[in-house]
């Protein structure tokens, strides 16, 4: 009976480790996509700022703020996940 419980705990721990690893990989891919999207948003904002005419500056501010906020959220998510992973044990 003890062997069965020890084996089930070992299998459960391996499953949690796999889940954590998968979550970190998803966050890593999200960071890559976030950087690409932020670069595109900055380019669009720059386009509106330079060639947007009378309303170009007001249009570009939204793109710049959106790119900065998106980067903060995406980059902070990975740091938060690592902090949680190091503080919680299953």
Steps between C-alpha positions, in 0.01 A plus 500: 500500500784739588671424169183583307462834678866588446470411133185711458671798667798463267274487195304801629818702552615419147165618367529830687855551376382439144216747548736765635739441211217533247380821664849650485530409132163662425606815685829504312315482167261771620798722579640451152165582342460797736834644391408461134157658552650786700752569223219508245293729724793736540544508123132580447517768769807649336323499164205688647732742678702583190240476223171522689426861427302712744371207707817292472635578844180403679477176301862409569474544878256209525732273306799594714315453829354171381842368400654600834213357706505176302872456556464562873220242526669231289844540655359523851299181457813286464664660803183447703482136391859441607441665837194284560684185389789565738273571799240224461575129522258217430 
